[in-house]
Amino acid sequence: MLKKYFSFFVILITLFYYDQKVVRAYDYIDPNNKSSVQEMITQIYDAKEQYEDLVGNKNKQDEIILASNNLFWWPIGSTETEEINGLLYAKGEPASIKVTSNFGNKESFRTSKHGGIDIGNAGNGPGVLNIIAVKAGEVIYPVKDSQTTYPDNGYYGNPDGGGFGNYVKIKHSDGTYTVYAHLAQNSITVRAGDVVDQGQVIGKMGHSGSSTATHLHFEVRIGSDSSASRAYPLDYVDPNNPRPMSYGSGNSFSLTTTILSKEEFVGRMKDYYKRTNKKGFYNNFVLNAEEIYDTSLANNVNPELVVVTAGTEENWSLSAACQYTNNYWGIGITNGKGCNSGGKYSSLSEGIAAYAKVLNSYNEYGKYSEAIKNRYNERASANCDPSGYGLPGTLEGMQSMYSHIGEYRYNPGGSGLGGCYYLNIIYGKSYCSTVATCAGSKNCSKESQTTICEQNDYTAWQIKKKVQLRYDIFGL
């Protein structure tokens, strides 16, 4: 017992000694210079966070890896806008701005650490700078018009909109949420239930709510809509790379997750059948919608993708001779081959599990990962349409390997051989009359080989069909 107390007193004396000898920051700064003190505190806080990252904050590292595969755009839109199908986009180079308050800051006027980043106004007042959706998703706030009409008379503690003033919250298919706060009065163009595209204008920068100047407060939340789920936004958005390409056109969707609950998924499947009266869709998929949803998530595949791929591959039906195969995804079936040449599964669930296994080959650690990266670099270097290639773990990345038009421009070609059959669909029915072609797979000249960008555009065409079908069924 005496030895225990002796050790305790040795520790106390040691700590006291080092307290007198260690250099202390406040001995070297003017305590009356608040900005200097704040700057040092901020630097210490930043250093602490960097250290925690280095010593193995694996969750945060995983988030950063996730972000590299599901890149968000910078939320400040370009000055120039473009109207597409009645929607306004500001996808160009964003206005030049800077982050005025970082995540985790504890300024003197705050009662808690900052849950997002504040982005400055570049000298503009409310209602000037376009704010865009950083990624495609479903709007969950505002719900009604009255939540968009708060005046641009912000001050610290202003309770309008719970302090956020006029704001937008978007739910994304990868389980993230984004928040865009203090928007200008009457500038918000979207409402709950709307599905927005990456780059779509959702409002204008403003000065509403608990705001000390015109700015955007931007948040990223991981896994839930709780404020406890707020993450460091600069792990997800980069002002130095404001329009990164991972999902190509921005209209793609996750290979593994859905934003839809089971009830929403089933309901939208039923609604699509009512609109289209597609019997194969009803018999094979609507009647099994709950099973599809549960089995898909259990096998780490997006149930939307399971349905959409089956629709584009087999139109949700199999011939009578192949119905028993339960292979609606063309697993193991090359172009031009019959349904009996591919996988055969005893149930719909077994078929979904097999499809999920195929998708795993195209993720970050799958066997095709390096090949996808090489194809990404090849197509990017050739300045091909960015909607036709992507990184591992994305639909574009998977389709860049999965969609193959054929080595040559076969004329006329067919749905099996490809070539001109598809090129004339993609580029116009007379396209192949303007380029070198060959009749079959033998004795084809080098000039009749399909180009990198023709292969790329075939991928983009296939993706577009999937994206459109997903929108038609699920409204996403």
Summary of the structure (lengths in Angstrom):
residues: 476
radius of gyration: 27.3
end to end distance: 69.3
largest distance: 98.5
contacts: 1531
relative contact order: 0.09
helix: 41%
strand: 13%
